[in-house]
Every structure is written in structure tokens, then in C-alpha cells.
Amino acid sequence: MYNKSRGSMAISIIFVLIIASFGVLNFIMHTDKKASKEENRILAQFPKWSLDAYFSGEYMVRIDEYLKDQFFIRDFCINLSKNMEKFKGFGYSATISGQNTGGNGSNQKLNYYYVDEFCFYNFMSKPDMEMKYADTIEQFASMHDDINVYNMLIPNSVAYVDDELKKLSDSPFEAMDLIKGNYKKTHFIDVRDEFSKYGLKQLYFKTDHHWNGDGVYAAYAQFCKELGFNIIPKQNMGKLEYDNMLGSLYFMTKNEKMKTSPDTLVAYKPIQDVLMTRYYKNDDGGFIKTEPVPFCVSAHLMGENPSYGIYLGGDMPLCVISRTDVVDDGYNTQGNNVIIVKDSFGNAFSTIITPHYDNVHIIDPRSWDGNLYEYAKKVGAKDIIFINTTSTATSGDFIQSLQKLF
């Protein structure tokens, strides 16, 4: 006769053995990748051991994060999840749900839409976070009258889709207005007038959440107007074009329809001579300085396939672009340096403004450790520009990373 208690015990033992087996396999076969292309984010790395970290509990928390991020069949599970999501549908062509691609640590559950060969996702407004973002930058500006502080917000692409599709999202423009209205000392660079001169697919990639070359140039033109710089005409800049780019939104959603209409990557680059030096973190928490290279926008930075990595080569704690031909060419401010505090949208922007400064210092607050004002005084920077997307301005994690700089 069947013994119910023994049957339940057997099922429990089998379940425990399966879980234990996965734990053992993950311990033996875990990956050791730096980043996830599918999730568009940096993965947790094995933590450095210390007594303080161990007794505070931080070490074990980071071990747990490391094993989760380096799970041996993680990519398989992500791809399976994306394939399952395709069957849900939202009434639009190939609408897909997924995690935030912004790379800003907000972990928001977003919906992705693919309509008329263009992929976008909804913006989720958080007025309390938007105010906190503005207050953080305004506080820094108020503390340091000897520094010109600017904030440039790039609206998510959903701000420029058709009116009917806009109903799927909160308004990035409302978030920009809320932040802009909070400033007294901070100079807000409003890109919307210049953006209105271009179409959606000129401003943004179709398969990637970043902006394309015309979007970057539009922001550059508005920046020059605000600061009184002479605008370099497009025809006087170098231009790079690469076909068949599939970007972050393709890798997030795995929507095969995007392969039929890939992007053409357009990048404008300064014709002035520059040297770029990049700084990466080492295992001890310090920085490794790379050998300078004579470019900041180049196919050499992309890898095998066209990608947004053409700018700087991607995100890093610190990057410095220096003009090596500092002359009075009508564009350079001679003797002035600038600091860009940014998310990944700032990678492209920092390269296009290089003709106007002797040195452009690019800081990613998510991975750079230091005091921003002290660094500005050290390098002689008179201008500091905070450039982010509206999604980043709602991220509590990103705001905390900004606060650590002050």
C-alpha cells in the first residue's frame, strides 16, 4: 500500500538533490564574464576578501551576487525567457516585455515595442526620484560658484513616437520640465528645439536604446548655443558610417524581425588631432592607465561588429581626451577643460565637443571613486556637464552614485 509520508519525503529528497546538483554544477562551471550583452550591464565579479568585508556581511552578499550573475546556464535561461515573452503580445507588432536596458541599475520592468521597424520601450516616471536627481546636481552647483554647472537630459525615444504610441508610456518631457524647474544655479541645456529638426529614426537607433549621429549632433548644436561656442558644420566634421548594426534592444528582446531592418551607425567625429587615455579598475580597486591612442571615435573601438562602442570603446570609470593641436581655430576655448559626468549617452557627446576644449575628462559615477570638485580643481576644469537620459534621472542607484562624488 502507498505510504503518503514516504512519497512526500522522496519528492522532497529528490527536490533537494536537484537544487544541490545545480549548486555544485554552478560552483564548478560558473562563467567569469565581465558583462552581459543580452542584459546590457556589467556583471558582478568575484569580490576581494577582507576581514572588514567578511564580518560586515558584505563579502558574502557579493559572493551571492557573483554566483547569480555568473550562473553557468544564465544565457540559456535569459534567451528562453525572451522567447517565451514573444508569445504574450500587446496588440502591436512583436511587442515584448523585458528588463530595463538603460544600464542604470533601476531594475524596472519595462515593455518593449517593435512598430514600423523601430524598437522602443516605455518611460516610467518617478517624480520623487526626478526631484532628488535635480536636488543633487543643484546642491553641487550651489556649493561651488567657481564652476559652471550644466545639466543636459536626453529624452527616451518614446517621446518622439506617434501620438497613439505615446499613450503606452509616461512622458519624458514632463520629467525634463520638472527637473528644469528646480534649477537656480544649474544651467539646463534643453535639447528639444534642436531635436525637433530631425525625425525619430535620425535621432535614435532602431535596434539600440542609444542615440544615433544626428541626435548627438543636435545636442551638440544646442550645447554650443548655450555656451556661446561656434558650431562646427557637419560637413566640416569627419563622418563614419557602418551598415548592419544590431544593437542592445535586439539582444534584449531577441526579436528576429529586427534582422530584416538593421541600423546604419552614423558617427560624427572631430577632425582635430586628439589623444585618448582610458582608465580601468583593477582587482585592488585602483586604476589601470592605458596607453594613449590617437582617436576617440573609431572602428578600432567597436570590435568585430558595428556598435555604439565606436565612441570611447564603451563605459569605463575615467577617460581623458586631449587635443594635441591646440590652436586658435575659432572653436577652441584655449586653456579651458571640461568634465562630463555621464551615463552611456555621454560617451558620444564627449567626443563631439572635443574641438572646444584642451581636455575633456569623462567620468562614469557608477564606477569612478573620487571627489568631483577636487578633481575639477586638479585638472583646471571650469565647466562640468551632467548628461543623462530621462530614465537615468529616475534611478535611485545612479543618484546615489552622483551623491558619492560630492
Order of alpha helices (4+ residues) and beta strands (2+ residues): alpha-beta-beta-alpha-alpha-alpha-beta-beta-beta-alpha-beta-alpha-alpha-beta-alpha-alpha-alpha-beta-alpha-beta-beta-beta-beta-beta-alpha-beta-alpha-beta-alpha
